Amino acid sequence: MLVSMPDSVWSPVKYLDYGEPRARPFFDLLARVEAPRPRRVVDLGCGPGNLTRTLPRRWPEATIEAIDNSPEMVVAARRSGVDAEVADIVEWEPAPDTDVVVCNAVLQWIPGHRELLSRWARRLPSGAWLAVQLPGNFGSPSHTLARRVTRDPRWAPRLQDAPLLEDDAVADPLDYAELFADLGCQVDAWETTYIQRLTGDDAVLEWVSGTALRPVKAALPEGEWLAFREQLAPLLAEAYPSRGDGTTWLPFRRVFVVARVP
């Protein structure tokens, strides 16, 4: 079954705390899209619109369509000048003139998203481009330690309806390449591990608080959320030790797929 991330868990301000490292994969993804003059470019899961705003610079003649299932994110996007709409990408259907679809760091939240990718590829017009980026780090300590804490008897009863993403939330690049190749698409699939240098206290905790831990925060009252963070913080600090200059290295694997519809 296809399900979307609950819209209430997203905070545009928290998401943008690390704007530059979150933005870099978006531009690395678009660098492989060779559409010269697309009629319509769609950003599925546009978030606060900071990256959507760059699309008219690349394709000034295109109609830009942007959707997100979070009303908070859409409000932030509109404030930044993006004409975004609240909608669920699971229900989205491409308009006949859709030549480029970008879906950046969204599909990991949707079980069965391979089925969704297949549906989009079948319904896009001939020659359209579909560009997808997914975090592929769910087996890293930043996530395995968080899942361990959620299973603590103190938290498990409260968080049974807010599970964190497991290792298999995202497939390997080869799996996505096979999916699109079987549909007759030209496909370019790869992975990159970014060595991100974060600043500040509890840097990795702050990073995952803006993304992976949002279901936990949404499920807990503020005081319990702070207690959960206090339990997780020393585990992450041990796994990702701070350097002498106060920065912390965070290796972050991401999976990319660019397909062109036959």
C-alpha positions as CSV (number, residue, x, y, z in Angstrom):
1,M,0.0,0.0,0.0
2,L,1.2,3.5,-0.8
3,V,1.1,5.9,2.0
4,S,2.5,9.4,2.4
5,M,4.4,11.0,5.3
6,P,1.9,12.8,7.7
7,D,1.9,16.5,6.9
8,S,2.0,17.6,10.5
9,V,5.6,16.4,11.1
10,W,7.3,18.9,9.0
11,S,8.9,22.2,10.1
12,P,10.2,24.4,7.3
13,V,12.5,26.3,9.7
14,K,14.1,23.1,11.1
15,Y,14.5,21.6,7.6
16,L,16.4,24.6,6.4
17,D,18.8,24.6,9.3
18,Y,21.3,22.8,7.1
19,G,20.1,24.2,3.8
20,E,23.4,23.9,1.8
21,P,24.1,20.2,2.4
22,R,20.5,19.3,1.8
23,A,20.5,21.3,-1.4
24,R,23.6,19.9,-3.0
25,P,22.1,16.5,-4.0
26,F,19.3,18.3,-5.7
27,F,21.7,20.1,-8.0
28,D,23.8,17.0,-8.6
29,L,20.6,15.3,-9.7
30,L,19.4,18.0,-12.1
31,A,22.9,18.1,-13.7
32,R,22.0,14.8,-15.3
33,V,18.7,16.0,-16.8
34,E,19.3,17.1,-20.4
35,A,15.9,18.5,-21.3
36,P,16.7,21.7,-23.3
37,R,13.3,23.5,-23.3
38,P,10.7,21.6,-21.3
39,R,7.1,22.8,-21.4
40,R,6.3,21.9,-17.8
41,V,8.6,21.1,-14.9
42,V,7.1,19.5,-11.8
43,D,8.7,19.5,-8.3
44,L,7.0,16.7,-6.3
45,G,7.6,17.2,-2.6
46,C,8.7,20.8,-3.0
47,G,9.1,21.4,0.7
48,P,9.7,25.1,1.6
49,G,10.4,26.0,-2.0
50,N,14.0,27.0,-1.6
51,L,15.1,24.6,-4.4
52,T,12.0,25.0,-6.5
53,R,12.8,28.7,-6.9
54,T,15.9,27.7,-8.8
55,L,14.0,25.8,-11.5
56,P,12.9,28.9,-13.5
57,R,16.6,29.9,-13.8
58,R,17.4,26.6,-15.5
59,W,14.2,26.6,-17.6
60,P,12.8,30.1,-17.9
61,E,10.2,29.3,-20.4
62,A,8.7,26.3,-18.5
63,T,5.6,26.2,-16.4
64,I,6.6,25.3,-12.9
65,E,4.3,23.0,-10.9
66,A,5.1,22.4,-7.2
67,I,3.2,20.3,-4.7
68,D,3.8,19.1,-1.2
69,N,1.5,17.3,1.3
70,S,2.5,19.5,4.2
71,P,0.4,22.7,4.5
72,E,3.3,24.2,6.6
73,M,5.8,23.6,3.8
74,V,3.4,24.9,1.1
75,V,2.9,28.1,3.1
76,A,6.6,28.6,3.4
77,A,7.0,27.9,-0.3
78,R,4.4,30.5,-1.2
79,R,6.0,33.1,1.0
80,S,9.2,32.5,-1.0
81,G,7.4,33.1,-4.3
82,V,6.6,29.6,-5.4
83,D,3.1,28.9,-6.5
84,A,2.9,25.6,-4.6
85,E,-0.2,23.5,-3.8
86,V,-1.1,21.1,-1.1
87,A,-1.5,17.6,-2.6
88,D,-0.4,14.0,-2.2
89,I,2.2,12.9,-4.7
90,V,0.7,9.4,-4.5
91,E,-2.5,10.8,-6.2
92,W,-0.6,13.1,-8.6
93,E,-1.1,12.6,-12.3
94,P,1.1,14.3,-14.9
95,A,-0.4,16.9,-17.3
96,P,0.0,16.1,-21.0
97,D,2.8,18.7,-21.3
98,T,4.9,17.5,-18.4
99,D,8.5,17.1,-19.7
100,V,10.5,17.0,-16.4
101,V,9.5,15.6,-13.0
102,V,11.8,16.1,-10.1
103,C,11.3,14.2,-6.8
104,N,14.0,15.0,-4.3
105,A,14.3,13.2,-0.9
106,V,10.6,12.2,-0.7
107,L,10.0,8.7,-1.9
108,Q,11.8,7.0,1.1
109,W,8.6,7.9,3.1
110,I,6.4,5.9,0.7
111,P,6.4,2.1,1.0
112,G,6.0,0.6,-2.5
113,H,7.3,3.6,-4.2
114,R,8.7,1.5,-7.1
115,E,5.1,1.0,-8.1
116,L,4.6,4.7,-8.1
117,L,7.7,5.3,-10.2
118,S,6.5,2.7,-12.8
119,R,3.1,4.5,-13.0
120,W,4.7,7.9,-13.5
121,A,7.0,6.5,-16.2
122,R,4.0,4.9,-18.0
123,R,1.9,8.1,-17.9
124,L,4.5,10.7,-18.8
125,P,4.7,11.8,-22.4
126,S,7.3,10.4,-24.7
127,G,10.8,11.9,-24.1
128,A,10.0,13.2,-20.6
129,W,12.6,13.1,-17.9
130,L,12.0,11.7,-14.4
131,A,14.7,12.6,-11.8
132,V,14.7,11.0,-8.3
133,Q,17.0,11.3,-5.3
134,L,16.5,9.2,-2.2
135,P,18.6,9.1,1.1
136,G,20.2,5.7,1.3
137,N,21.7,5.9,4.8
138,F,19.1,4.1,6.9
139,G,21.6,1.5,8.0
140,S,24.0,4.1,9.4
141,P,24.4,4.8,13.1
142,S,22.3,8.0,12.8
143,H,19.3,5.8,12.1
144,T,20.1,2.5,13.8
145,L,20.7,4.2,17.1
146,A,17.5,6.2,16.8
147,R,15.5,3.0,16.1
148,R,17.2,1.4,19.1
149,V,16.0,4.2,21.4
150,T,12.4,4.0,20.0
151,R,12.3,0.3,21.1
152,D,13.2,1.2,24.7
153,P,10.2,0.2,26.9
154,R,9.9,3.9,27.9
155,W,9.1,4.9,24.3
156,A,7.9,1.9,22.4
157,P,4.2,2.1,23.5
158,R,4.1,5.8,22.5
159,L,5.9,5.3,19.2
160,Q,4.3,2.2,17.9
161,D,2.4,4.3,15.4
162,A,5.4,6.4,14.5
163,P,8.0,3.9,13.2
164,L,11.3,5.2,11.8
165,L,12.4,4.2,8.4
166,E,14.2,0.8,8.2
167,D,17.2,-0.3,6.1
168,D,15.1,-1.4,3.2
169,A,13.2,1.9,2.7
170,V,15.3,2.6,-0.3
171,A,16.7,0.1,-2.9
172,D,20.2,0.1,-4.4
173,P,20.8,2.1,-7.7
174,L,20.8,-1.2,-9.7
175,D,17.3,-2.0,-8.6
176,Y,16.0,1.3,-9.8
177,A,18.0,1.0,-13.0
178,E,16.4,-2.4,-13.7
179,L,12.9,-1.0,-13.0
180,F,13.2,1.7,-15.6
181,A,15.1,-0.4,-18.1
182,D,12.3,-2.9,-18.0
183,L,9.9,-0.1,-19.0
184,G,12.1,0.8,-22.0
185,C,13.5,4.0,-20.5
186,Q,17.0,5.3,-20.9
187,V,18.3,5.3,-17.3
188,D,21.3,6.7,-15.3
189,A,21.5,5.4,-11.7
190,W,24.3,6.0,-9.2
191,E,25.0,6.6,-5.6
192,T,27.1,9.2,-3.8
193,T,28.3,9.4,-0.2
194,Y,28.7,13.0,0.9
195,I,31.1,13.6,3.8
196,Q,29.2,16.5,5.4
197,R,30.9,18.7,7.9
198,L,28.3,19.9,10.4
199,T,28.7,22.6,13.0
200,G,27.3,23.2,16.4
201,D,26.5,21.1,19.5
202,D,24.9,17.7,19.0
203,A,25.2,18.4,15.2
204,V,24.0,15.0,14.0
205,L,21.1,15.0,16.4
206,E,20.0,18.4,15.1
207,W,20.4,17.0,11.5
208,V,18.1,14.0,12.0
209,S,15.7,16.0,14.1
210,G,14.8,17.9,10.9
211,T,14.1,14.8,8.9
212,A,14.2,11.2,10.2
213,L,13.0,12.0,13.7
214,R,10.0,14.1,12.7
215,P,7.6,11.2,13.3
216,V,8.9,10.9,16.8
217,K,8.6,14.5,17.6
218,A,5.0,14.5,16.2
219,A,4.1,11.6,18.4
220,L,5.5,13.0,21.7
221,P,4.6,15.9,23.9
222,E,7.3,18.6,24.0
223,G,8.7,17.4,27.4
224,E,8.9,13.8,26.3
225,W,10.5,14.8,23.0
226,L,13.2,16.6,24.8
227,A,13.8,13.5,27.0
228,F,14.0,11.3,24.0
229,R,16.6,13.6,22.5
230,E,18.6,13.5,25.8
231,Q,18.6,9.8,25.6
232,L,19.7,9.7,22.0
233,A,22.3,12.5,22.1
234,P,25.2,10.7,23.8
235,L,24.8,7.7,21.6
236,L,25.1,9.8,18.5
237,A,28.0,11.8,20.0
238,E,29.9,8.6,20.5
239,A,29.2,7.4,17.0
240,Y,30.0,10.8,15.4
241,P,32.6,12.4,17.6
242,S,33.1,16.1,17.4
243,R,36.4,17.4,16.1
244,G,38.6,19.7,18.1
245,D,37.3,22.7,16.1
246,G,33.7,21.9,17.0
247,T,32.7,20.4,13.7
248,T,31.4,16.9,13.1
249,W,31.7,14.6,10.1
250,L,28.5,13.0,8.9
251,P,28.8,10.5,6.0
252,F,25.5,10.5,4.1
253,R,24.8,8.1,1.2
254,R,22.2,9.1,-1.4
255,V,20.8,7.2,-4.3
256,F,20.1,8.9,-7.7
257,V,18.0,7.9,-10.7
258,V,17.4,9.8,-13.9
259,A,15.2,8.1,-16.5
260,R,14.0,9.2,-19.9
261,V,10.7,7.9,-21.1
262,P,10.9,6.1,-24.5
